[in-house]
């Protein structure tokens, strides 16, 4: 393995590692209000009801 290939390999690994660290650093949890959680549950229930009706047809 010559120096050019080694340099490209190190550069590629650095880009991958940097991307992973950036994703980890920018990830954050969602703090949803009770109202938002209720709306999500309502939409989920409606979607599941729709799916069951489509499966019966």
Secondary structure, 3 states (H helix, E strand, C coil): CCHHHHHHHHHHHHHHHHHHHHHHHHCCCCCCCHHHHHHHHHHHHHHHHHHHHHHHC
